Amino acid sequence: MYPVLLDLGGGLVIYSYSVLLALGYLLAYWVVSAEVSRRKMDPTLPSTLLLACFIAGLLGAKILFLYQNVTLTEFLANPARYFASGYASVGGLIGIFCALWIVSRLKRTDFQRVLDIVCPALILGYGVGRIGCFLSGCDYGTACSLPWAVSFSEKVVNVHPTQIYDTLLMALLFVFLWKIRTQNRPTGFIAAVGFVILGTQRFLIEFIRETTPSFIEGLSQAQLVALVLVVVFGIRLFQLSGSVLRKQTQS
């Protein structure tokens, strides 16, 4: 593990997770800016989205992490300790969805259109952030004996490098979404495809991850959120596909 990227002394430390998280946000900002420019939309939209998603994403990730890992008594005894580190990516995703909806209302822009613009950027940022998780030694998988299995300092056994699985799959998904974004697709199609695949991937990979169980036996909290993604955006994808087929039939 390489949780500390640079120790400048005097208590000033640069963490690898923080650097990769920042890099993920910057790449996401570049992707959104490129797409907003291509669509000839409000040029202030990318900066507004970046700020809103940054705040809401960190807040959502922190709240869910605290809910999953810390009791109220522990938190009240030393709140500074728990604010310093620890995030849950699923909570961040929920926060980002809320931020996107609020920004779309404030900017009077179609929420589905905003989702289409942000989805590829979000996928890319998530994949980059997972590298930070790998360097920090968190969100690792269950024990395995595969040739590429890794061992973290607190784990004496080899485990699945699920963070790297996530990064590789998100890279492929980003390339796919970036390629089809210029095709003549109905509003909401890019987001529907992206989030259905993301939800399916997250649901499946949870079976080989050290994770937080939910109130449903055999399923994690992240899997429940992933199922919601698949169902909601799966229905949207079905609706859009049906609309396209009807237009093709009529023409």
C-alpha positions in Angstrom: 0.0 0.0 0.0 1.0 3.6 -0.6 -1.5 5.6 1.4 0.9 8.5 1.8 2.1 9.9 -1.5 4.3 12.6 -0.1 5.3 13.6 3.5 6.4 17.2 3.5 7.2 17.2 7.2 5.7 19.3 10.0 2.5 17.2 9.9 1.9 18.2 6.2 1.0 15.0 4.4 -0.3 14.4 0.9 -2.4 11.3 0.7 -2.6 9.2 -2.5 -6.4 8.8 -2.2 -6.9 12.6 -2.0 -4.7 13.1 -5.1 -6.5 10.5 -7.2 -9.8 11.8 -6.0 -8.9 15.3 -7.1 -7.5 13.9 -10.4 -10.8 12.1 -11.0 -12.8 15.3 -10.5 -10.5 17.3 -12.8 -10.8 14.7 -15.6 -14.6 14.6 -15.1 -14.7 18.4 -15.4 -12.7 18.2 -18.6 -15.1 15.6 -20.1 -18.2 17.6 -19.1 -16.7 20.8 -20.5 -15.9 19.1 -23.8 -19.5 17.8 -24.1 -21.1 21.1 -23.0 -19.1 22.9 -25.7 -20.0 20.3 -28.3 -23.7 20.7 -27.5 -23.3 24.5 -27.4 -24.9 24.8 -24.0 -24.3 27.3 -21.1 -20.5 27.6 -20.7 -20.9 28.2 -16.9 -22.6 24.8 -16.5 -19.4 22.7 -16.1 -18.0 24.8 -13.2 -21.4 24.8 -11.5 -21.7 21.1 -11.9 -18.2 20.5 -10.6 -18.7 22.6 -7.5 -22.1 21.1 -6.7 -21.0 17.5 -7.3 -17.8 18.0 -5.3 -19.6 19.2 -2.3 -22.6 16.8 -2.5 -20.4 13.8 -3.5 -18.1 14.2 -0.5 -20.9 14.9 1.9 -22.9 11.9 0.7 -19.8 9.6 0.8 -18.9 10.8 4.3 -22.5 10.4 5.7 -22.8 6.8 4.4 -19.3 5.9 5.6 -20.2 7.1 9.1 -23.5 5.3 9.0 -21.8 2.0 8.0 -18.8 2.1 10.3 -19.2 4.4 13.3 -21.6 4.4 16.2 -23.0 7.7 17.4 -21.1 7.4 20.7 -17.8 6.8 18.8 -18.4 9.8 16.5 -19.3 12.2 19.3 -16.2 11.1 21.3 -13.8 12.1 18.5 -15.5 13.7 15.5 -12.3 15.1 14.0 -10.9 11.5 13.6 -13.8 10.4 11.4 -13.9 13.6 9.3 -10.3 13.2 8.4 -10.7 10.0 6.3 -13.2 7.4 5.2 -15.7 7.6 2.4 -18.3 5.3 0.8 -18.5 5.7 -3.0 -22.2 4.7 -3.1 -23.1 7.5 -0.8 -21.1 9.9 -3.1 -23.1 8.7 -6.0 -26.4 9.4 -4.2 -25.1 12.9 -3.3 -24.1 13.6 -6.9 -27.6 12.6 -8.2 -29.1 15.1 -5.8 -26.7 17.8 -6.9 -27.4 17.1 -10.6 -31.1 17.4 -10.1 -30.7 20.7 -8.1 -28.4 22.2 -10.7 -30.7 21.2 -13.6 -33.6 23.0 -11.8 -31.5 26.1 -11.1 -30.2 26.2 -14.7 -33.6 25.3 -16.2 -32.0 22.5 -18.1 -33.5 19.1 -18.8 -32.4 16.7 -16.0 -32.1 13.8 -18.5 -29.9 15.9 -20.7 -27.7 16.7 -17.8 -27.4 13.1 -16.9 -26.3 12.3 -20.5 -23.6 14.8 -20.2 -22.3 13.8 -16.8 -22.6 10.0 -16.9 -19.4 9.4 -19.0 -17.5 11.9 -16.8 -18.8 10.2 -13.6 -17.8 6.8 -14.9 -14.3 8.1 -15.6 -13.9 9.9 -12.3 -15.1 6.8 -10.4 -12.5 4.6 -12.2 -9.7 7.0 -11.4 -10.8 7.2 -7.8 -10.6 3.5 -7.4 -6.9 3.6 -8.0 -6.7 5.8 -4.9 -8.6 3.1 -3.0 -6.1 0.5 -4.2 -3.1 2.6 -3.0 -4.8 3.2 0.3 -5.6 -0.5 0.8 -9.4 -0.1 1.2 -12.4 -1.7 -0.5 -10.4 -4.8 -1.3 -12.0 -8.1 -2.2 -12.4 -11.5 -0.6 -9.6 -14.1 -0.3 -8.5 -15.7 -3.6 -5.5 -17.6 -5.0 -5.4 -16.1 -8.5 -2.1 -15.1 -10.0 -2.9 -11.4 -9.7 -4.2 -11.6 -6.2 -2.7 -9.0 -3.8 -2.0 -8.7 -0.1 -2.5 -5.6 2.0 -0.7 -4.9 5.3 -3.8 -5.6 7.4 -4.6 -8.7 5.4 -2.3 -11.8 5.8 -4.1 -13.5 2.9 -4.2 -12.7 -0.8 -7.4 -11.1 -2.0 -9.1 -9.9 -5.2 -7.9 -6.5 -6.2 -11.5 -5.4 -6.8 -10.4 -1.7 -7.0 -8.4 -2.5 -10.1 -11.3 -4.6 -11.5 -13.5 -1.5 -11.1 -10.9 0.8 -12.7 -10.5 -1.4 -15.8 -14.2 -1.9 -16.3 -15.0 1.8 -15.8 -12.3 2.6 -18.4 -14.0 0.3 -20.9 -17.4 1.7 -20.2 -16.2 5.3 -20.5 -14.7 4.6 -23.9 -17.9 2.9 -25.0 -20.1 5.8 -23.8 -17.8 8.4 -25.3 -17.9 6.7 -28.6 -21.7 6.5 -28.9 -22.5 9.9 -27.4 -22.4 11.6 -30.8 -24.8 9.1 -32.4 -28.4 10.2 -32.9 -29.9 8.9 -29.6 -32.9 10.1 -27.6 -32.3 12.3 -24.6 -31.5 10.1 -21.6 -30.2 7.1 -23.6 -26.5 7.6 -22.7 -27.3 7.9 -19.0 -29.6 4.9 -19.1 -27.1 2.6 -20.7 -24.2 3.9 -18.5 -26.0 3.5 -15.2 -27.6 0.1 -16.0 -24.1 -1.2 -16.8 -22.6 0.5 -13.7 -25.3 -0.8 -11.5 -24.9 -4.4 -12.8 -21.2 -4.3 -12.5 -21.4 -3.0 -8.9 -24.0 -5.6 -7.9 -21.9 -8.5 -9.2 -18.5 -7.3 -7.9 -20.0 -7.0 -4.4 -20.0 -10.8 -4.2 -16.2 -10.8 -4.1 -15.8 -7.7 -1.9 -15.4 -7.1 1.8 -18.6 -5.1 2.2 -21.3 -3.9 4.5 -24.4 -6.2 4.7 -27.9 -4.9 4.3 -31.1 -5.8 6.1 -31.6 -8.4 3.3 -29.6 -11.5 4.0 -27.0 -12.2 1.4 -27.0 -8.7 -0.1 -24.9 -5.7 0.8 -26.1 -2.1 1.1 -24.2 -1.2 -2.1 -26.1 -4.0 -3.9 -29.4 -2.5 -2.9 -28.4 0.8 -4.4 -27.1 -0.9 -7.5 -30.4 -2.7 -7.9 -32.2 0.6 -7.7 -29.9 2.0 -10.5 -30.5 -1.0 -12.7 -34.3 -1.0 -12.2 -34.8 2.8 -12.6 -32.5 3.3 -15.6 -33.5 -0.1 -17.0 -37.1 1.1 -17.2 -35.9 4.3 -18.8 -33.9 2.4 -21.4 -36.9 0.2 -22.2 -39.0 3.3 -22.7 -36.5 5.0 -24.9 -35.9 1.9 -27.0 -39.7 1.4 -27.5 -40.0 5.0 -28.6 -37.2 4.6 -31.2 -38.8 1.4 -32.5 -42.2 3.1 -32.9 -40.6 6.0 -34.9 -38.8 3.6 -37.1 -42.0 1.6 -37.7 -44.0 4.8 -38.5 -41.3 6.0 -40.9 
